[in-house]
Amino acid sequence: MPEALTIARQMDLDLVEVAAEANPPVCRIMDFNRFKYEAAQRAKESRRKATSTGIKEMKYRPKIGIGDFDTKTRQVARFLGEGHKVKITIMFRGREMSHPELGKKILDQVAEAVAGIAKVEAAPKLDGRNMIMVLAPDRRGQVRKPSPNGAQPGRSHGRSAEGSPGSPSAEPRPAEAPDATPDAGDSLEPAVAAVTAASGDAGQQSSDSNPAGN
């Protein structure tokens, strides 16, 4: 121990006893003030990252409107996203107590709306004039995110493959056949030419067979 103390003084450091019950005792040469500062910083950082979770409460009415329902449900989703548990309370008034199924329907709708990020920790039950349900964050719940370009699997966007050149799935279109119906003027020209040729041949034969005409 005296030798270790001498070495620590020569290095201008502290001799800290780590395990006093060991034989011989275990000591460490260090800057003790720096060690305490770093330990305090680590504790402060861990406290800063730690989130204090509690139980939030959101109240609904059996005859709540659609707009109010959406607003309150978004707030419930925000609480769950922050790691809090949420107590959903349905408040009955007057004759609404005779229709608890209305409150149960609202609770089921809330649970369905946040099904991707929460789970039902306490099932709906009547508590006096109220019906309550407790939701807890579901760490394993994963919300399916759409693709960035919004494309669906198996579909292509942009130009259609039917008309794109060089595409393997493009099918060649058959060339349009010319109109098979002939024009009236075009159909008469060969007939007129044939009649003219026939009459010319007949005249030549008659002149050859009648030599007296010379």
Secondary structure in CASP SS format (residue, H / E / C, confidence):
PFRMAT SS
TARGET T0000
AUTHOR 0000-0000-0000
METHOD secondary structure of the structure
MODEL  1
M C 1.00
P H 1.00
E H 1.00
A H 1.00
L H 1.00
T H 1.00
I H 1.00
A H 1.00
R H 1.00
Q H 1.00
M C 1.00
D C 1.00
L C 1.00
D E 1.00
L E 1.00
V E 1.00
E E 1.00
V E 1.00
A E 1.00
A C 1.00
E C 1.00
A C 1.00
N C 1.00
P C 1.00
P C 1.00
V E 1.00
C E 1.00
R E 1.00
I E 1.00
M E 1.00
D C 1.00
F H 1.00
N H 1.00
R H 1.00
F H 1.00
K H 1.00
Y H 1.00
E H 1.00
A H 1.00
A H 1.00
Q H 1.00
R H 1.00
A H 1.00
K H 1.00
E H 1.00
S H 1.00
R H 1.00
R H 1.00
K H 1.00
A C 1.00
T C 1.00
S C 1.00
T C 1.00
G C 1.00
I E 1.00
K E 1.00
E E 1.00
M E 1.00
K E 1.00
Y E 1.00
R C 1.00
P C 1.00
K C 1.00
I C 1.00
G C 1.00
I H 1.00
G H 1.00
D H 1.00
F H 1.00
D H 1.00
T H 1.00
K H 1.00
T H 1.00
R H 1.00
Q H 1.00
V H 1.00
A H 1.00
R H 1.00
F H 1.00
L H 1.00
G H 1.00
E C 1.00
G C 1.00
H C 1.00
K E 1.00
V E 1.00
K E 1.00
I E 1.00
T E 1.00
I E 1.00
M E 1.00
F C 1.00
R C 1.00
G H 1.00
R H 1.00
E H 1.00
M H 1.00
S H 1.00
H C 1.00
P H 1.00
E H 1.00
L H 1.00
G H 1.00
K H 1.00
K H 1.00
I H 1.00
L H 1.00
D H 1.00
Q H 1.00
V H 1.00
A H 1.00
E H 1.00
A H 1.00
V C 1.00
A C 1.00
G C 1.00
I C 1.00
A E 1.00
K E 1.00
V E 1.00
E E 1.00
A E 1.00
A E 1.00
P E 1.00
K E 1.00
L E 1.00
D E 1.00
G C 1.00
R C 1.00
N E 1.00
M E 1.00
I E 1.00
M E 1.00
V E 1.00
L E 1.00
A E 1.00
P E 1.00
D C 1.00
R C 1.00
R C 1.00
G C 1.00
Q C 1.00
V C 1.00
R C 1.00
K C 1.00
P C 1.00
S C 1.00
P C 1.00
N C 1.00
G C 1.00
A C 1.00
Q C 1.00
P C 1.00
G C 1.00
R C 1.00
S C 1.00
H C 1.00
G C 1.00
R C 1.00
S C 1.00
A C 1.00
E C 1.00
G C 1.00
S C 1.00
P C 1.00
G C 1.00
S C 1.00
P C 1.00
S C 1.00
A C 1.00
E C 1.00
P C 1.00
R C 1.00
P C 1.00
A C 1.00
E C 1.00
A C 1.00
P C 1.00
D C 1.00
A C 1.00
T C 1.00
P C 1.00
D C 1.00
A H 1.00
G H 1.00
D H 1.00
S H 1.00
L H 1.00
E H 1.00
P H 1.00
A H 1.00
V H 1.00
A H 1.00
A H 1.00
V H 1.00
T H 1.00
A H 1.00
A H 1.00
S H 1.00
G H 1.00
D H 1.00
A H 1.00
G H 1.00
Q H 1.00
Q H 1.00
S H 1.00
S H 1.00
D H 1.00
S H 1.00
N C 1.00
P H 1.00
A H 1.00
G H 1.00
N C 1.00
END
